[in-house]
């Protein structure tokens, strides 16, 4: 009888499971579909974010690569600036009344200076506009001020050392005298 009771219990348990109200097959599938759609939407949103991040990464790497290439010669170009200064000083100190030989030498030095500037310009180097322009502390370094009747106040009236830009980056500020 004991065995019969166990069997009865299994049958009863089976009957109880079958008696529980089941969800309609359509409702259950709809719930699964909604859950799958929500999960797909979440995955799609993640995909869009990852794609946007990747595009930003590519743009940033391209910008950094361009900057690196543009400014990689910065130290070499900065080391060349004293040579340009020397050319300028030599050409400034050639006497007005000089011989033809000195004139030929000065002309040759001027050509070498122009060629050097041209070669450096190919790498993005160019002079800071100074003489006669308004004083700009971003590109000019004022070493003195002076009264000037023919210049407006705060105007560069003398350049002591030329300034240079590498692309849009200041390589060396121009040393100038500014009018009062």
SERO-4910 file (N, C-alpha, C, O; in steps of 0.05 Angstrom, whole numbers):
BEGIN
 pado doro    nc1    nc2    nc3   cac1   cac2   cac3    cc1    cc2    cc3    oc1    oc2    oc3
  Unk    A     16    -23      0      0      0      0     17     25      0     10     46    -10
  Unk    A     39     22     12     58     44     12     67     52    -16     68     75    -22
  Unk    A     72     32    -32     80     37    -60     58     50    -75     62     67    -92
  Unk    A     33     41    -69     10     52    -82      7     82    -76     -1     98    -93
  Unk    A     13     89    -51     10    116    -43     30    134    -57     24    156    -65
  Unk    A     55    124    -61     75    139    -75     66    144   -104     69    166   -114
  Unk    A     56    123   -117     47    126   -144     24    146   -145     23    163   -163
  Unk    A      7    145   -126    -15    163   -125     -5    192   -122    -16    210   -134
  Unk    A     15    194   -106     26    221   -102     38    232   -128     35    256   -134
  Unk    A     51    215   -143     63    224   -168     41    231   -187     43    251   -202
  Unk    A     20    217   -188     -3    222   -206    -16    248   -197    -23    265   -214
  Unk    A    -19    251   -172    -31    276   -162    -14    300   -168    -24    321   -176
  Unk    A     12    296   -165     31    318   -171     29    325   -201     29    349   -208
  Unk    A     27    305   -218     25    310   -246     -1    324   -253     -1    342   -270
  Unk    A    -22    317   -240    -48    329   -244    -47    359   -235    -59    376   -248
  Unk    A    -33    364   -213    -32    392   -203    -17    409   -223    -24    432   -227
  Unk    A      5    399   -234     20    414   -253      3    420   -277      4    443   -288
  Unk    A    -12    401   -286    -29    405   -310    -52    424   -304    -62    437   -322
  Unk    A    -60    427   -279    -82    444   -272    -75    473   -270    -92    490   -272
  Unk    A    -49    479   -266    -40    507   -265    -48    521   -291    -45    510   -312
  Unk    A    -57    546   -288    -66    560   -312    -41    567   -329    -23    580   -319
  Unk    A    -41    558   -353    -18    563   -372    -25    589   -387    -48    595   -393
  Unk    A     -3    604   -394     -7    627   -411    -13    617   -439     -4    596   -447
  Unk    A    -27    633   -452    -34    626   -480     -8    625   -496     10    641   -491
  Unk    A     -6    606   -514     19    604   -530     26    630   -544     50    636   -547
  Unk    A      7    645   -554     13    670   -568     24    692   -549     42    706   -557
  Unk    A     14    694   -525     23    713   -506     52    708   -498     68    726   -495
  Unk    A     58    683   -494     85    675   -486    105    682   -508    127    692   -503
  Unk    A     97    676   -533    115    683   -556    118    713   -559    140    723   -565
  Unk    A     96    728   -555     98    757   -557    117    768   -536    132    787   -541
  Unk    A    116    758   -512    134    766   -491    163    760   -498    181    777   -494
  Unk    A    168    737   -509    195    730   -518    204    748   -540    228    756   -541
  Unk    A    186    754   -559    193    772   -581    200    800   -571    219    812   -580
  Unk    A    183    810   -552    189    837   -541    216    837   -527    231    856   -530
  Unk    A    222    816   -512    247    815   -498    270    814   -518    291    827   -514
  Unk    A    267    798   -539    287    796   -560    291    822   -574    313    830   -581
  Unk    A    269    836   -580    270    862   -593    285    883   -576    301    898   -585
  Unk    A    279    883   -550    292    901   -531    322    895   -530    338    914   -530
  Unk    A    329    870   -529    357    862   -528    371    870   -554    393    880   -554
  Unk    A    357    866   -577    368    874   -603    372    904   -604    392    914   -614
  Unk    A    353    920   -593    355    949   -593    379    957   -576    394    975   -584
  Unk    A    383    945   -553    406    951   -536    432    945   -550    451    960   -549
  Unk    A    433    922   -564    458    915   -579    462    935   -602    485    942   -607
  Unk    A    441    943   -615    444    962   -637    454    989   -626    472   1001   -639
  Unk    A    444    998   -603    453   1023   -591    483   1021   -584    498   1039   -589
  Unk    A    491    998   -573    519    994   -566    536    994   -592    558   1006   -592
  Unk    A    526    981   -613    541    981   -638    544   1009   -649    566   1016   -658
  Unk    A    523   1026   -648    525   1053   -657    546   1069   -641    562   1084   -652
  Unk    A    546   1065   -615    565   1079   -598    594   1071   -604    612   1087   -606
  Unk    A    597   1045   -607    624   1035   -613    634   1045   -641    657   1052   -644
  Unk    A    615   1046   -660    623   1056   -686    630   1085   -685    649   1094   -698
  Unk    A    615   1101   -670    621   1130   -667    648   1134   -653    663   1150   -661
  Unk    A    653   1118   -632    678   1120   -618    701   1113   -636    722   1125   -635
  Unk    A    697   1093   -653    718   1085   -671    724   1107   -692    747   1112   -698
  Unk    A    702   1119   -702    706   1141   -721    721   1164   -708    739   1176   -720
  Unk    A    714   1171   -683    728   1192   -669    757   1184   -664    775   1201   -667
  Unk    A    762   1159   -658    790   1149   -655    806   1153   -681    828   1162   -680
  Unk    A    794   1145   -703    807   1147   -729    814   1176   -735    836   1183   -744
  Unk    A    794   1194   -730    799   1223   -735    821   1234   -717    838   1249   -726
  Unk    A    820   1226   -692    841   1235   -673    868   1225   -681    888   1240   -680
  Unk    A    870   1200   -689    896   1189   -698    906   1203   -723    930   1209   -725
  Unk    A    888   1209   -741    896   1223   -766    906   1251   -759    926   1261   -770
  Unk    A    892   1265   -741    899   1292   -733    927   1292   -719    944   1308   -725
  Unk    A    931   1272   -701    956   1270   -687    979   1263   -706   1001   1273   -703
  Unk    A    973   1247   -726    994   1239   -745   1001   1264   -762   1025   1269   -767
  Unk    A    981   1279   -770    987   1303   -786   1003   1323   -769   1022   1335   -779
  Unk    A    995   1327   -744   1010   1346   -727   1038   1336   -723   1057   1352   -723
  Unk    A   1041   1310   -718   1068   1299   -714   1086   1304   -739   1109   1312   -736
  Unk    A   1075   1299   -762   1090   1304   -787   1096   1333   -790   1118   1340   -799
  Unk    A   1077   1350   -784   1081   1379   -788   1101   1390   -769   1117   1407   -776
  Unk    A   1101   1381   -744   1118   1393   -724   1142   1375   -716   1157   1382   -698
  Unk    A   1147   1354   -731   1169   1336   -724   1196   1350   -729   1216   1342   -717
  Unk    A   1197   1369   -747   1222   1383   -754   1226   1408   -736   1244   1424   -742
  Unk    A   1210   1412   -716   1210   1436   -701   1238   1442   -689   1247   1465   -691
  Unk    A   1250   1423   -677   1277   1428   -665   1298   1435   -686   1314   1453   -681
  Unk    A   1298   1421   -708   1317   1426   -729   1313   1454   -740   1333   1469   -744
  Unk    A   1288   1461   -745   1282   1488   -755   1290   1510   -735   1300   1531   -742
  Unk    A   1284   1505   -709   1292   1524   -688   1322   1527   -687   1332   1549   -682
  Unk    A   1337   1506   -692   1366   1508   -692   1377   1523   -716   1399   1533   -716
  Unk    A   1361   1525   -737   1369   1540   -761   1364   1570   -758   1375   1586   -774
  Unk    A   1348   1578   -739   1341   1607   -737   1366   1624   -731   1368   1646   -742
  Unk    A   1384   1616   -714   1408   1633   -710   1424   1637   -735   1437   1658   -739
  Unk    A   1424   1617   -753   1438   1620   -779   1425   1642   -795   1439   1659   -807
  Unk    A   1398   1642   -796   1384   1664   -810   1390   1691   -797   1394   1711   -811
  Unk    A   1391   1691   -770   1398   1716   -756   1426   1726   -764   1430   1750   -768
  Unk    A   1444   1708   -767   1472   1715   -775   1472   1727   -803   1485   1747   -807
  Unk    A   1457   1715   -821   1455   1726   -848   1444   1755   -847   1454   1773   -860
  Unk    A   1423   1758   -831   1410   1785   -829   1430   1805   -818   1432   1828   -828
  Unk    A   1445   1798   -797   1464   1816   -785   1487   1823   -804   1495   1847   -806
  Unk    A   1496   1804   -819   1518   1809   -838   1508   1828   -860   1521   1848   -867
  Unk    A   1484   1823   -870   1473   1840   -891   1467   1868   -881   1469   1887   -896
  Unk    A   1460   1871   -856   1454   1898   -844   1480   1914   -841   1480   1938   -842
  Unk    A   1502   1900   -836   1527   1914   -830   1546   1919   -854   1569   1927   -851
  Unk    A   1536   1913   -877   1553   1919   -901   1552   1949   -905   1530   1961   -907
  Unk    A   1574   1962   -907   1575   1991   -910   1561   2000   -937   1561   1985   -956
  Unk    A   1550   2024   -936   1536   2034   -960   1556   2039   -983   1550   2033  -1006
  Unk    A   1579   2050   -976   1599   2056   -997   1620   2034   -997   1640   2035   -983
  Unk    A   1614   2013  -1012   1632   1990  -1013   1641   1984  -1041   1630   1994  -1061
  Unk    A   1660   1967  -1043   1671   1960  -1069   1653   1941  -1084   1633   1930  -1072
  Unk    A   1659   1937  -1109   1643   1918  -1125   1646   1889  -1114   1627   1874  -1115
  Unk    A   1669   1882  -1104   1673   1855  -1092   1654   1851  -1068   1642   1830  -1065
  Unk    A   1653   1871  -1051   1636   1869  -1027   1607   1868  -1036   1590   1854  -1025
  Unk    A   1600   1883  -1057   1573   1883  -1068   1566   1855  -1078   1544   1845  -1074
  Unk    A   1584   1842  -1092   1580   1815  -1103   1577   1795  -1080   1559   1777  -1081
  Unk    A   1593   1798  -1060   1591   1781  -1036   1564   1784  -1022   1552   1765  -1014
  Unk    A   1556   1809  -1019   1530   1814  -1006   1507   1803  -1022   1488   1791  -1011
  Unk    A   1509   1806  -1048   1488   1795  -1066   1487   1764  -1063   1465   1752  -1062
  Unk    A   1510   1751  -1062   1511   1722  -1059   1500   1713  -1032   1485   1693  -1031
  Unk    A   1506   1728  -1012   1496   1721   -985   1465   1725   -984   1451   1709   -972
  Unk    A   1455   1745   -998   1427   1750   -999   1413   1727  -1013   1391   1718  -1005
  Unk    A   1425   1717  -1035   1414   1694  -1050   1413   1669  -1032   1394   1654  -1032
  Unk    A   1435   1664  -1018   1436   1641  -1000   1415   1643   -978   1402   1623   -972
  Unk    A   1412   1667   -967   1391   1671   -947   1363   1666   -958   1347   1652   -945
  Unk    A   1358   1676   -982   1331   1672   -994   1327   1642  -1000   1305   1632   -996
  Unk    A   1347   1629  -1010   1344   1600  -1015   1339   1584   -990   1323   1566   -989
  Unk    A   1353   1592   -969   1349   1578   -943   1321   1583   -933   1307   1565   -924
  Unk    A   1311   1608   -934   1284   1614   -926   1264   1599   -943   1243   1589   -932
  Unk    A   1269   1597   -968   1251   1582   -986   1249   1553   -979   1228   1541   -978
  Unk    A   1273   1541   -973   1274   1513   -965   1259   1509   -938   1245   1489   -935
  Unk    A   1263   1527   -919   1250   1525   -893   1220   1529   -896   1204   1518   -881
  Unk    A   1212   1546   -915   1183   1552   -919   1169   1526   -929   1145   1522   -923
  Unk    A   1183   1509   -943   1171   1484   -953   1164   1466   -929   1147   1449   -932
  Unk    A   1176   1471   -907   1171   1455   -883   1152   1470   -863   1149   1462   -840
  Unk    A   1141   1492   -873   1121   1507   -857   1131   1530   -841   1116   1542   -826
  Unk    A   1156   1538   -844   1167   1560   -829   1162   1586   -844   1167   1588   -868
  Unk    A   1152   1607   -830   1149   1633   -841   1153   1654   -820   1149   1650   -796
  Unk    A   1161   1678   -829   1167   1700   -811   1141   1712   -798   1120   1711   -810
  Unk    A   1144   1722   -774   1123   1736   -760   1123   1764   -771   1144   1778   -771
  Unk    A   1100   1774   -779   1098   1802   -788   1101   1819   -763   1087   1816   -744
  Unk    A   1119   1838   -765   1124   1854   -741   1125   1884   -747   1108   1899   -737
  Unk    A   1144   1893   -763   1148   1922   -767   1123   1935   -778   1112   1928   -799
  Unk    A   1113   1956   -763   1090   1971   -771   1063   1959   -763   1042   1971   -767
  Unk    A   1064   1935   -752   1039   1922   -744   1033   1928   -714   1051   1934   -699
  Unk    A   1008   1925   -706   1002   1929   -677   1016   1908   -660   1019   1885   -669
  Unk    A   1024   1916   -637   1038   1897   -619   1019   1875   -611    997   1880   -602
  Unk    A   1028   1850   -613   1013   1826   -606   1030   1810   -587   1050   1798   -596
  Unk    A   1023   1808   -562   1041   1793   -543   1042   1764   -549   1059   1750   -538
  Unk    A   1025   1754   -566   1026   1725   -573   1049   1719   -592   1059   1696   -593
  Unk    A   1057   1739   -608   1079   1734   -627   1102   1754   -625   1123   1751   -638
  Unk    A   1099   1775   -608   1120   1795   -605   1129   1795   -576   1113   1791   -558
  Unk    A   1155   1800   -573   1166   1804   -546   1178   1832   -545   1198   1838   -558
  Unk    A   1165   1849   -529   1173   1877   -528   1198   1879   -510   1197   1871   -487
  Unk    A   1219   1890   -521   1244   1893   -505   1248   1922   -497   1263   1928   -479
  Unk    A   1233   1940   -510   1234   1968   -502   1210   1983   -515   1196   1973   -532
  Unk    A   1206   2007   -504   1186   2025   -516   1199   2051   -523   1219   2059   -511
  Unk    A   1188   2064   -542   1200   2090   -551   1178   2108   -562   1158   2098   -572
  Unk    A   1183   2133   -560   1164   2152   -571   1169   2153   -601   1191   2154   -611
  Unk    A   1147   2153   -616   1149   2155   -646   1127   2173   -656   1103   2168   -651
  Unk    A   1135   2195   -669   1115   2214   -679   1099   2203   -702   1076   2209   -705
  Unk    A   1112   2187   -718   1099   2177   -743   1085   2150   -739   1076   2139   -759
  Unk    A   1083   2140   -715   1070   2114   -710   1049   2117   -689   1052   2132   -670
  Unk    A   1028   2101   -692   1007   2101   -671   1017   2087   -646   1037   2073   -647
  Unk    A   1004   2092   -624   1012   2080   -599   1009   2050   -601    991   2040   -614
  Unk    A   1026   2035   -588   1026   2006   -587   1031   1993   -614   1020   1972   -621
  Unk    A   1048   2006   -630   1055   1995   -657   1085   1988   -656   1101   2002   -643
  Unk    A   1092   1967   -669   1119   1958   -671   1134   1977   -689   1128   1981   -713
  Unk    A   1155   1990   -678   1170   2010   -694   1199   2000   -701   1212   2012   -718
  Unk    A   1208   1979   -688   1234   1968   -694   1235   1938   -687   1223   1930   -667
  Unk    A   1248   1923   -704   1251   1894   -700   1280   1888   -693   1298   1894   -709
  Unk    A   1285   1877   -670   1313   1871   -662   1320   1842   -670   1343   1837   -677
  Unk    A   1301   1825   -670   1305   1797   -678   1279   1787   -690   1258   1790   -677
  Unk    A   1280   1775   -714   1256   1766   -727   1244   1743   -712   1258   1726   -700
  Unk    A   1217   1741   -713   1203   1718   -702   1194   1700   -724   1191   1708   -747
  Unk    A   1189   1674   -717   1181   1655   -737   1159   1637   -726   1157   1631   -703
  Unk    A   1142   1629   -745   1120   1610   -740   1126   1585   -755   1136   1585   -777
  Unk    A   1118   1563   -743   1119   1537   -757   1090   1528   -760   1078   1519   -740
  Unk    A   1080   1531   -784   1051   1527   -787   1037   1549   -773   1041   1573   -778
  Unk    A   1020   1542   -754   1006   1562   -737   1018   1563   -709   1007   1577   -692
  Unk    A   1039   1549   -704   1052   1548   -678   1076   1567   -677   1092   1568   -695
  Unk    A   1078   1583   -656   1100   1602   -653   1125   1586   -646   1127   1571   -627
  Unk    A   1145   1590   -663   1171   1577   -659   1189   1596   -642   1204   1587   -624
  Unk    A   1188   1622   -649   1204   1642   -635   1190   1669   -638   1183   1677   -660
  Unk    A   1187   1683   -616   1174   1709   -616   1194   1730   -628   1218   1727   -625
  Unk    A   1183   1750   -641   1199   1772   -651   1205   1791   -628   1187   1799   -613
  Unk    A   1231   1799   -626   1239   1818   -606   1236   1846   -618   1248   1852   -639
  Unk    A   1219   1863   -606   1212   1888   -619   1213   1911   -599   1212   1908   -575
  Unk    A   1214   1935   -611   1209   1960   -596   1182   1970   -604   1174   1970   -627
  Unk    A   1167   1979   -583   1139   1987   -588   1136   2016   -582   1149   2027   -564
  Unk    A   1120   2030   -598   1115   2058   -594   1098   2063   -570   1080   2047   -563
  Unk    A   1103   2086   -557   1087   2094   -533   1061   2106   -541   1045   2114   -524
***
